[in-house]
Amino acid sequence: MGSLWKSLENTDPEVLSIVQREVAREKERINLIASENYAPVSVIEAQASVLTNKYAEGYPRRRYYPGCEIVDDAERLAVKRAKELFGSEYANVQPHSGTQANMVVYMCALSPGDLMMAMDLACGGHLSHGSHNNLAGRIYGVCHYGVNRKSECLDYDEISAIAKREKPKLIIAGGSSYPRQIDFAAFAEIARSVGAKLLVDMAHFSGLVAGKVHSDPVPHADFVSSTTHKTLRGPRGGFVLSRANYAEILDRSVFPGIQGGPFMNVIAAKAVCFKEAMTDDFSIYAKTIVENAKALCEKVISEGLRAVSGGTDTHLFLIDVRPLGITGKEAQEALSHAGIDANMNVLPYDELPPNETGGLRIGTPAVTSRGMKPGHMAYLGELISNVLKNSKSLSVIEKTKREIFELARSFPIYPDFEQ
């Protein structure tokens, strides 16, 4: 790493300065963004390797460029490990992101104009699940299901009724801000009842599935999509799992369907990520993510704040900040000034616009990677609650910022490099 930094210093000190400033920012702040994490050094080293040089359109032994024999080994290894980790018959590790992984499945399962059914963005879904602002929403027909207004949880009878009324060809389970476990067997039964295929987007909780602390979608779904960052703690990227009978059409949907050359350095980093996720240490890590989320959520509830659905089963939860007389945006900004990163988020049936929102999304993958345990969550929850209740108080924010700085220093992200 030293020689690389030296070269960057000589070539482009401006970019080096940006990198160094980001290193400092990450070290000094507490990250509670549910979709972010810290990749292990092994993943970063693989991603920073010379494998970035190789163009490799196609698949192992079926490339459109010569000289791919070695990068073929990297892709085969990543595919093998993904299948082993998740118990899947098929895996494609080439998608550059979770959204592209979803588009791959859409190309496989739908024709333009066909109807898909997914969780409403306002109730915890994702942009790529057919939002009118997303390409998927412009190519395919979309109908949505939400959560029960009282429980703020999925109502499978209501979802079934919508599916029988709308007759979608593809049903999507999973989202980006739903704090409860999902009954994938129930979704599979609903899909079968209307002749639809089932896609589970596990981008947020794939690490919890790998660590066996979350229900497993693979036995129930026709397709499973995911990212490799978030709870899986790998490089930024995506992958698709499915049953073997979809292998050929899924491969074609990735290339030449939506992508050209895959990023072979990222694929190698995905292979590292999958290997690390097979370890006992990772299982303990995944278990601790959920324990931390529950402990942090329980603490803010005890401080008088309201959590959507009353709690969490996963790595994230939502706080309703409207009773405090502030918006999610104001809550995000107040915490940011205090050294805590958490993002504003729409609440189920939120009446505020998406650029303001009534809620705040909090996740524990990154703080768990730093070594924090449930005992630390009580302290962190107290700091968060105090800032949100006193969001206009400069003295409270400045005091909290000093405490957050000390907490962050006590839990280095990369201990071997931060002595």
MIMAR-668355 format. One line per 3 residues: number of its first residue (from 1); for each residue x negated, y negated, z of C-alpha. Coordinates in steps of 0.05 Angstrom, whole numbers. Example, Ala and Ser with C-alpha at 12.3 -4.5 7.8 and 13.67 -1.06 7.14 Angstrom:
! MIMAR-668355
1) -246:90:156 | -273:21:143 .
//
This chain:
! MIMAR-668355
1) 0:0:0 | -57:-48:16 | -85:-46:-55 .
4) -16:-59:-84 | -6:-119:-39 | -75:-144:-57 .
7) -59:-139:-131 | 7:-175:-121 | -28:-230:-82 .
10) -77:-241:-139 | -24:-236:-194 | 37:-271:-165 .
13) 31:-301:-95 | 101:-331:-103 | 133:-263:-107 .
16) 88:-237:-51 | 113:-294:-8 | 184:-273:-22 .
19) 169:-201:-2 | 134:-223:61 | 191:-269:80 .
22) 240:-212:71 | 197:-167:115 | 199:-220:169 .
25) 274:-230:162 | 288:-156:170 | 242:-150:230 .
28) 272:-209:268 | 347:-196:258 | 397:-142:276 .
31) 431:-112:215 | 502:-88:225 | 522:-88:152 .
34) 555:-20:142 | 530:-10:71 | 456:-24:87 .
37) 400:16:118 | 324:20:122 | 293:70:74 .
40) 237:113:104 | 166:98:82 | 164:164:45 .
43) 223:141:2 | 191:73:-11 | 125:106:-31 .
46) 160:152:-81 | 199:93:-110 | 136:51:-116 .
49) 99:106:-154 | 75:109:-226 | 137:150:-243 .
52) 168:82:-258 | 127:82:-322 | 162:141:-355 .
55) 220:134:-403 | 260:198:-401 | 327:194:-438 .
58) 363:260:-435 | 354:317:-386 | 297:364:-366 .
61) 273:403:-427 | 322:361:-469 | 288:293:-471 .
64) 284:244:-528 | 212:225:-511 | 149:267:-505 .
67) 108:272:-441 | 166:285:-394 | 142:352:-367 .
70) 122:324:-299 | 182:278:-288 | 226:337:-308 .
73) 200:371:-245 | 221:310:-204 | 292:312:-231 .
76) 299:387:-225 | 276:381:-153 | 325:325:-137 .
79) 383:364:-169 | 364:428:-132 | 361:392:-65 .
82) 426:354:-76 | 463:419:-91 | 432:453:-31 .
85) 445:395:16 | 518:389:-1 | 534:460:-22 .
88) 554:439:-92 | 553:479:-156 | 530:419:-198 .
91) 494:353:-186 | 473:296:-231 | 423:249:-199 .
94) 415:199:-256 | 469:146:-240 | 438:80:-221 .
97) 492:63:-170 | 555:88:-137 | 598:47:-184 .
100) 564:79:-244 | 574:147:-211 | 649:132:-208 .
103) 650:109:-280 | 619:175:-300 | 676:213:-268 .
106) 728:167:-300 | 698:182:-369 | 701:256:-353 .
109) 771:258:-324 | 809:202:-360 | 821:171:-428 .
112) 830:95:-435 | 899:76:-410 | 907:138:-365 .
115) 930:126:-294 | 886:133:-233 | 909:126:-161 .
118) 864:99:-106 | 863:63:-39 | 881:-10:-45 .
121) 820:-55:-39 | 858:-95:14 | 866:-32:56 .
124) 794:-8:52 | 783:14:-20 | 727:-6:-66 .
127) 723:-52:-126 | 704:5:-172 | 769:42:-155 .
130) 809:4:-206 | 808:-68:-182 | 833:-115:-237 .
133) 766:-152:-229 | 727:-89:-245 | 715:-56:-312 .
136) 752:6:-288 | 815:-35:-277 | 811:-61:-348 .
139) 802:7:-381 | 849:50:-340 | 918:43:-310 .
142) 917:39:-234 | 966:49:-177 | 947:43:-105 .
145) 963:72:-37 | 949:35:28 | 950:48:103 .
148) 1009:49:150 | 1022:-22:174 | 1030:0:247 .
151) 975:53:255 | 930:24:201 | 913:95:182 .
154) 927:135:120 | 998:163:115 | 992:227:74 .
157) 1067:234:65 | 1070:164:35 | 1010:179:-9 .
160) 1044:243:-33 | 1108:205:-49 | 1069:153:-89 .
163) 1032:207:-128 | 1097:244:-145 | 1129:179:-168 .
166) 1070:153:-209 | 1040:219:-235 | 966:197:-238 .
169) 915:239:-274 | 861:224:-223 | 867:211:-148 .
172) 810:178:-111 | 798:187:-36 | 746:146:1 .
175) 732:72:7 | 686:19:35 | 719:-3:99 .
178) 763:52:125 | 740:71:195 | 775:139:203 .
181) 760:209:178 | 798:229:115 | 837:294:107 .
184) 808:319:42 | 849:383:43 | 912:340:45 .
187) 888:299:-14 | 872:362:-53 | 942:389:-41 .
190) 972:323:-63 | 929:323:-127 | 949:395:-143 .
193) 1023:380:-132 | 1022:329:-189 | 970:362:-234 .
196) 916:310:-219 | 842:316:-210 | 812:294:-143 .
199) 751:249:-137 | 722:235:-68 | 678:174:-64 .
202) 634:188:-4 | 584:132:-16 | 593:105:54 .
205) 594:170:93 | 551:219:52 | 497:217:106 .
208) 549:237:158 | 571:294:113 | 499:316:105 .
211) 490:312:180 | 554:353:191 | 589:299:233 .
214) 641:283:180 | 692:325:144 | 664:356:80 .
217) 697:336:14 | 658:384:-31 | 702:447:-21 .
220) 765:407:-36 | 747:358:-92 | 739:367:-167 .
223) 687:311:-165 | 647:276:-110 | 609:211:-121 .
226) 561:177:-75 | 504:128:-66 | 437:150:-37 .
229) 429:90:9 | 478:72:65 | 483:129:115 .
232) 440:176:71 | 381:128:81 | 350:137:13 .
235) 335:90:-46 | 389:48:-77 | 422:94:-129 .
238) 479:142:-142 | 495:215:-157 | 553:259:-175 .
241) 572:328:-150 | 624:375:-180 | 643:446:-195 .
244) 602:480:-249 | 657:479:-301 | 649:403:-308 .
247) 574:404:-316 | 569:394:-391 | 621:338:-397 .
250) 592:302:-336 | 522:305:-364 | 547:275:-429 .
253) 586:222:-390 | 522:199:-356 | 478:203:-418 .
256) 493:179:-470 | 560:158:-439 | 542:100:-394 .
259) 466:101:-386 | 402:105:-426 | 337:123:-391 .
262) 342:143:-318 | 295:112:-266 | 248:170:-253 .
265) 214:137:-194 | 282:128:-161 | 300:200:-177 .
268) 237:222:-142 | 256:179:-82 | 325:211:-83 .
271) 291:280:-79 | 253:256:-17 | 317:229:13 .
274) 354:295:3 | 297:334:35 | 296:288:96 .
277) 372:296:102 | 363:371:109 | 323:365:174 .
280) 347:373:246 | 323:302:259 | 370:275:207 .
283) 429:313:237 | 413:280:304 | 408:214:268 .
286) 477:223:235 | 507:243:302 | 477:181:335 .
289) 505:135:280 | 575:156:299 | 562:154:374 .
292) 534:84:366 | 594:61:324 | 642:88:376 .
295) 604:57:434 | 598:-11:400 | 671:-11:380 .
298) 693:9:450 | 651:-47:480 | 681:-102:436 .
301) 751:-75:451 | 735:-78:526 | 715:-151:514 .
304) 785:-166:490 | 776:-161:414 | 820:-119:369 .
307) 793:-64:325 | 832:-41:264 | 866:26:277 .
310) 843:22:349 | 773:49:338 | 730:90:291 .
313) 710:161:273 | 653:141:228 | 595:92:221 .
316) 637:29:216 | 695:-9:245 | 734:-73:232 .
319) 746:-129:281 | 808:-174:274 | 781:-243:289 .
322) 846:-281:275 | 867:-281:349 | 803:-320:363 .
325) 827:-376:316 | 771:-364:266 | 765:-330:198 .
328) 720:-272:179 | 676:-321:142 | 668:-364:204 .
331) 654:-302:246 | 601:-279:196 | 568:-347:196 .
334) 567:-353:272 | 535:-285:280 | 486:-300:224 .
337) 463:-363:261 | 453:-319:322 | 409:-269:284 .
340) 462:-216:272 | 482:-194:202 | 554:-168:193 .
343) 600:-183:135 | 669:-213:131 | 721:-164:107 .
346) 794:-164:89 | 840:-130:139 | 898:-85:119 .
349) 952:-131:92 | 909:-192:105 | 942:-257:88 .
352) 876:-295:82 | 840:-297:15 | 779:-251:3 .
355) 731:-309:9 | 754:-323:80 | 787:-258:107 .
358) 815:-244:176 | 764:-191:193 | 692:-172:204 .
361) 661:-105:184 | 609:-76:230 | 566:-14:218 .
364) 512:23:255 | 467:60:204 | 411:8:205 .
367) 408:-3:281 | 407:73:289 | 348:77:242 .
370) 312:29:288 | 321:78:346 | 379:46:383 .
373) 425:90:423 | 496:83:452 | 468:50:514 .
376) 441:-7:473 | 508:-17:440 | 539:-42:504 .
379) 489:-99:507 | 497:-113:432 | 573:-112:437 .
382) 571:-162:493 | 528:-209:452 | 573:-202:391 .
385) 636:-215:432 | 606:-276:466 | 587:-307:399 .
388) 655:-293:368 | 691:-323:428 | 645:-384:427 .
391) 632:-391:353 | 627:-466:356 | 579:-468:415 .
394) 508:-483:393 | 481:-466:462 | 513:-397:461 .
397) 488:-384:391 | 417:-407:406 | 414:-366:470 .
400) 440:-305:433 | 389:-315:377 | 332:-312:427 .
403) 360:-248:458 | 370:-217:389 | 299:-234:370 .
406) 273:-198:432 | 319:-138:420 | 295:-133:348 .
409) 222:-136:370 | 235:-78:417 | 258:-34:360 .
412) 211:-41:300 | 236:-16:234 | 170:15:213 .
415) 132:26:279 | 68:50:247 | 62:-17:210 .
418) 88:-65:263 | 41:-55:322 .
//
